[in-house]
Amino acid sequence: MGGAATLGALRTHGYRVSLDLAELVVRGPGPVPDDLRREIVADTTGLKAAVLLADPPGWLAKLLDLHRSGRETEVRRTDTSGKAKLFAVKVSLKNVCAAVAAKIGAPVLEWELLRPEVEDALGRWSK
Protein backbone atom coordinates (compact mmCIF):
# COMPACT_ATOMS: atom_id res chain seq x y z
CA MET A 1 0.00 0.00 0.00
CA GLY A 2 1.42 3.44 -0.87
CA GLY A 3 1.19 6.65 1.09
CA ALA A 4 -1.97 7.86 -0.68
CA ALA A 5 -3.70 4.51 -0.10
CA THR A 6 -2.72 4.51 3.58
CA LEU A 7 -3.99 8.08 3.92
CA GLY A 8 -7.28 7.07 2.32
CA ALA A 9 -7.63 4.06 4.62
CA LEU A 10 -6.94 6.18 7.70
CA ARG A 11 -9.53 8.74 6.62
CA THR A 12 -12.07 5.98 5.94
CA HIS A 13 -11.57 4.79 9.53
CA GLY A 14 -12.20 8.32 10.85
CA TYR A 15 -8.62 9.45 11.43
CA ARG A 16 -7.30 12.93 10.62
CA VAL A 17 -3.73 12.98 9.41
CA SER A 18 -1.63 16.13 9.27
CA LEU A 19 1.93 17.38 9.38
CA ASP A 20 3.28 19.48 12.22
CA LEU A 21 6.42 20.84 10.60
CA ALA A 22 7.88 17.54 9.35
CA GLU A 23 6.21 15.33 11.97
CA LEU A 24 3.26 13.11 11.13
CA VAL A 25 0.23 13.60 13.39
CA VAL A 26 -2.61 11.04 13.42
CA ARG A 27 -5.74 11.79 15.46
CA GLY A 28 -8.92 9.81 15.53
CA PRO A 29 -11.53 7.74 17.26
CA GLY A 30 -9.03 5.58 19.13
CA PRO A 31 -5.83 3.63 18.70
CA VAL A 32 -4.84 3.10 15.07
CA PRO A 33 -5.62 -0.51 14.02
CA ASP A 34 -2.54 -2.75 13.84
CA ASP A 35 -2.73 -3.22 10.06
CA LEU A 36 -2.77 0.54 9.46
CA ARG A 37 -0.07 1.10 12.07
CA ARG A 38 2.15 -1.36 10.15
CA GLU A 39 1.49 0.57 6.92
CA ILE A 40 2.39 3.87 8.62
CA VAL A 41 5.65 2.42 9.93
CA ALA A 42 6.48 0.74 6.60
CA ASP A 43 6.12 3.95 4.58
CA THR A 44 6.13 6.95 6.88
CA THR A 45 7.87 9.08 4.24
CA GLY A 46 5.31 8.17 1.58
CA LEU A 47 2.46 8.95 3.96
CA LYS A 48 3.99 12.32 4.86
CA ALA A 49 4.28 13.12 1.15
CA ALA A 50 0.68 12.05 0.54
CA VAL A 51 -0.55 14.28 3.38
CA LEU A 52 1.38 17.28 2.02
CA LEU A 53 0.22 16.64 -1.55
CA ALA A 54 -3.43 16.10 -0.56
CA ASP A 55 -3.73 19.78 0.37
CA PRO A 56 -0.63 21.44 -1.05
CA PRO A 57 0.48 24.84 0.22
CA GLY A 58 0.58 27.64 -2.35
CA TRP A 59 4.24 27.23 -3.29
CA LEU A 60 3.75 23.51 -3.94
CA ALA A 61 0.53 24.06 -5.87
CA LYS A 62 2.46 26.44 -8.12
CA LEU A 63 5.22 23.85 -8.67
CA LEU A 64 2.65 21.16 -9.48
CA ASP A 65 0.92 23.47 -11.94
CA LEU A 66 4.18 24.52 -13.61
CA HIS A 67 5.26 20.90 -13.98
CA ARG A 68 1.89 19.72 -15.26
CA SER A 69 1.57 22.56 -17.77
CA GLY A 70 5.16 22.42 -18.99
CA ARG A 71 5.34 26.22 -18.86
CA GLU A 72 8.70 27.81 -18.31
CA THR A 73 9.35 30.01 -15.32
CA GLU A 74 12.19 32.41 -14.65
CA VAL A 75 14.70 31.65 -11.93
CA ARG A 76 17.70 33.63 -10.81
CA ARG A 77 20.93 31.64 -10.96
CA THR A 78 24.59 32.49 -10.88
CA ASP A 79 26.26 32.09 -14.26
CA THR A 80 29.89 31.10 -14.86
CA SER A 81 31.04 34.72 -14.41
CA GLY A 82 29.58 34.76 -10.89
CA LYS A 83 26.76 37.17 -11.75
CA ALA A 84 23.13 36.43 -11.00
CA LYS A 85 21.07 36.18 -14.16
CA LEU A 86 17.54 35.16 -15.05
CA PHE A 87 17.13 31.82 -16.77
CA ALA A 88 13.94 30.27 -18.15
CA VAL A 89 13.48 26.71 -16.87
CA LYS A 90 10.81 24.04 -16.81
CA VAL A 91 9.92 22.45 -13.49
CA SER A 92 10.78 18.75 -13.66
CA LEU A 93 9.30 15.87 -11.72
CA LYS A 94 12.64 15.67 -9.92
CA ASN A 95 12.26 19.33 -8.83
CA VAL A 96 8.81 18.66 -7.38
CA CYS A 97 9.89 15.45 -5.63
CA ALA A 98 12.97 17.14 -4.15
CA ALA A 99 10.86 20.06 -2.88
CA VAL A 100 8.42 17.64 -1.23
CA ALA A 101 11.31 15.69 0.30
CA ALA A 102 12.81 18.87 1.77
CA LYS A 103 9.48 19.94 3.25
CA ILE A 104 8.77 16.60 4.95
CA GLY A 105 12.31 16.13 6.26
CA ALA A 106 13.28 13.33 3.88
CA PRO A 107 16.69 13.17 2.18
CA VAL A 108 16.44 15.33 -0.95
CA LEU A 109 18.92 13.09 -2.78
CA GLU A 110 16.43 10.23 -2.38
CA TRP A 111 13.75 12.17 -4.30
CA GLU A 112 12.94 9.12 -6.44
CA LEU A 113 11.37 7.40 -3.42
CA LEU A 114 8.63 10.06 -3.50
CA ARG A 115 8.00 9.75 -7.22
CA PRO A 116 4.91 7.47 -6.85
CA GLU A 117 3.23 9.90 -4.43
CA VAL A 118 4.01 12.94 -6.59
CA GLU A 119 2.85 11.19 -9.77
CA ASP A 120 -0.38 10.19 -8.00
CA ALA A 121 -0.93 13.80 -6.91
CA LEU A 122 -0.19 15.07 -10.42
CA GLY A 123 -2.81 12.66 -11.76
CA ARG A 124 -5.39 14.18 -9.43
CA TRP A 125 -4.09 17.71 -10.00
CA SER A 126 -4.76 17.67 -13.73
CA LYS A 127 -8.43 16.75 -13.32
Secondary structure, DSSP 8 states (H G I E B T S, - for coil): --HHHHHHHHHHTT-EEEEETTEEEEE-SSS--HHHHHHHHHTHHHHHHHHHHHS--HHHHHHHHHHHH--EEEEEEE-TTS-EEEEEEE--HHHHHHHHHHHHT--GGGGGGGHHHHHHHHHHHT-
